[in-house]
Amino acid sequence: MKNLLFAIRPLALDLMSTLLFVGLTALTHNPLLATAVAIAAGVGRVIYLRARRQPVAALQWMSLGLVVVFGAATLVTNDPRFMMFKPTIVYLLVGAAMLQRGWMLPYMPPAGRGLVGDHVMIGWGYAWAGLMFLSAVLNVGFALGTSLAVWSVFISVFPIVSKLLLFAVQFVSIRAVAIRAHRAQAQAGNPAEAAA
């Protein structure tokens, strides 16, 4: 459980403003309020990190920039079409950033670093990029082919559910790889135990 919390905490913090935007849009049906809160959360997160003299990762800077730029455009235009297409642009930019080789390596818990090769985390990084590109395509389809009400349901459910599912599959598979590697190391270190 400790490794799960270690892995999910930074991801949830990186996605905090997005999660707030989606959650508030679903609860209040007020995209302007949700946008304002998301901007405040993104700015607050970076200020908090800087005040504690912690590094702000490139993904966090990009996330803040997207929230501020697209959020401000949403507030200024008050145009639902812009709001409906904004996630597509965000998903494409985040997906492109996730194509950076090894971006996911810092998310590996310290206990797993010696058991799971970097190539596993690099592969999962590309899987996350693929999910972002799929989300972008689906969002265009819903924005063009459905009403604002239907799109709101899609954007409130699919992004969160798909990310949670991919996270769960990734966590379980990496844990299985780590357990197999740990057992192999234990058997290699104790031949009598391996023969038993």
Secondary structure, DSSP 4 states (H G I P E B T S, - for coil): -HHHHHHHHHHHHHTHHHHHHHHHHHHH--HHHHHHHHHHHHHHHHHHHHHTT----HHHHHHHHHHHHHHHHHHHH--HHHHHHHHHHHHHHHHHHHTSTTTTGGGS-HHHHTTS-HHHHHHHHHHHHHHHHHHHHHHHHHHHHS-HHHHHHHHHHHHHHHHHHHHHHHHHHHHHHHHHHHHHHHHHH-HHHHH-
